[in-house]
Amino acid sequence: MGRAAKSRSVSLLLASALTLTMSACGGGGQPGSKVSGEASVTVATLSGDGFWNKANMEDFTKKTGIKLNILEFPHDNEYEKLVTEAVSGSGAIDVIMADQLWLGDFAARGFADPIELDDESKADIGASSQESLSFNGKLYAVPYETQAPVLYYRTDLMKQAGIEVPKTWDEMRTAAKKLTDSSKGIFGYSIEGKQSIDPAIHFIDKLIQAGGSVVEGDKVSLDSPAAVKALQYLLDLQYTDNSSPEGAPGFETNDLTNLMAQGKLAMAPNWQYAWSILTDPKQSKVPEDVALTLEPGDVTNATTVWSWGWGIMSSSKNKENARAFINWATSAETMTGLQAQRGAPSPRKSLSQKLIGDTSLTEQKRQALKVFAQAVQNGKAVTGVKSWPSIHDEISLMLSRVMSRQADPQTAVTTTAQRIQEILDQK
Amino acid sequence: MTIQASETPRLRRRTTAVAGRRLGAMARANRRAGLLLTLPASALIVVVVAFPIVWALRISVYSDDAVYATGEFVGLNNYTKLLGSSDFRTYLLQTAGFVATALLVEVALGMATALALHGIGRGRAVIRLILVMPLMVAPVVSGFLFRWMFTDQFGVVNHFLAVLRLPEPPWLSTVWGARSVILLSDVWLATPFVTLVLYAALMGVPEELLESARVEGASALQTFVYVVLPQLVPALLVVLVFRFGDAFRVFDTVYIITQGGPGGATETLSTYIYRETFRGAHFGLGAAGAVVMAAIILGVCVGLYALMKKRSSEQ
């Protein structure tokens, strides 16, 4: 074979390989479709086990004969991926693991179907859990997990300082000041000011505690003395009392969990999941000395309530199978297993009462479970508004601007309220 | 068969003509084969590259729900809204500030490193290998690395500062601290590329030019400014074209390290467009933002290419 012919053959081979590779990359079937007539359902979940142990899911196919396809998305951009899928309307996803943060917006845009609960579930699943996943009075996802932030504190440090657990903001400032020992690098409290989701949630908790709210109906209600007071409270803890670490305006909840596990933080708001970390001797230096209580308040000690649930995509082409999956996933039987694995109260009252009454658990654990359940019961759902993700971003931005001292509380609140109203007024 | 002497030039002409025709036919056949062979890949590239651009242009002139079948044509409304938005103007300025600073630092550092590398006798290969290592790191990974290194309270940078009894700045919670970390992360990722391009250009500077500068008694600085630098201009322009586009589109490191904070101080056009498009579901506005951003990058790159062309025609 001549050189030219040889090189032509090689080029042909390379070009064919390139074309084949490209077509292979573009291949792949529709995950939600029926595989050779076999009934199937495609469920979008968070990556990893997160709030749900995927090993359980095999049980669904055993019980119903419906094949289960699982698509995993990272928490950080689950919403963006689902919006893209919903917009394309391909029907590739049937069931979504829905975060309350964006479910209201998702429902408002017609991306999710409303779900009717049977009488037994309606009576057993807590009212605040149901409300948190509802929009315009209709439920859009069946809750399997509901949490409300609580205050974690160090029992040993409280005892040494001879102080009671704070119940009001004033008591909190005094206690945090007393518990701060800069020579040992211990701080009484830590604020969170990072421009991110969790710090904004914990600010909204303070806003509720001061008697304020973000949105009432379709009108913004943020521009209020309560919002200014909540921001000022955080500024005082950070800059006037110096009870919070210097870098806290850049912190989010994980930083607080780490600091407390290192024994460097006396009090901090946090989620249920932090309990398993802070009481685990392998992950925490103070496993025996952590307890929790409801957050201290100004006019109330309530916080926001946050749920995860299973919802149905309106573009699903397997709605019956999707409903069968949700019925299985939120049944008392499946939820009993989930509650046992997670060791956290279920949104089903009958199950959470059983767990709290379980005498085989330690007193420390049972106390914690009671507080978790009480916090959820007191909790307020704030996200049942169209465009909540954008509103939440505005609150994150405002908090971060104030905590990094780029704006004073009153100016920041007024500006943010105007921007939120503009978001609400959009078509 | 014998050839008559008088026929030789004619025959030669004929032979040449036949050979020319054959060569021409071969060249045409080669071109045809080349076109045919690359046609599938070229068509695929056109579809992959052109389709998203046309689609983005379409979405940018429709209402936010244009991605559904029901989108309404709104003309240039999305562009008017975008250009009238104070957020867009703020983040455009912030992006421009970041690009200018990053390019300046990267070119200065890259030039210094390339000159140092050129002057080294032994161990050049090892140093070159170490230098290219950041090029193998994905921006997302670099983002995580820098976030952990500069985290207040746990970060390794503040740990060393504490060991040296130096102040430990709250890097990520102050405006300029956070901007510095983003800049550092970009400089770490991109400077090796600048170094390698400039180093390759340095290798191409004719030895005679340097020799004659030495003979004329030019100092090291004079040699660099008047002899070496003019030879590096084409390479510098290539660096600027590539780095401008990359820096202007910065997203990953900002998203991972600061999420645009504190208080929007590190927000860039890319993060703003992402937020508007996917969290706000403003697809029309987001597409308009992407088109404007692409136009800015294209405009600057065309300008730089024109400079390059002018430069090479002068040479």
Interface residues (C-beta under 8 A of the other chain):
Chain A: A4 R8 S11 L12 A15 L18 T19 M22 N77 Y79 E80 V83 T84 V87 S88 G89 D105 R109 G193 K194 Q195 S196 P245 E246 G247 A248 P249 G250 F251 D255 N258 L259 K264 S387 P389 S390 D393 S396 L397 S400 R401 V402 M403 S404 Q406 A407 I423 K427
Chain B: M26 N30 A33 G34 L37 T38 P40 A41 L44 D64 V67 Y68 T151 D152 Q153 F154 E168 P170 W171 L172 S173 T174 V175 A178 T258 Q259 G260 G261 P262 G263 G264 A265 R275 F278 R279 G280 A281 F283
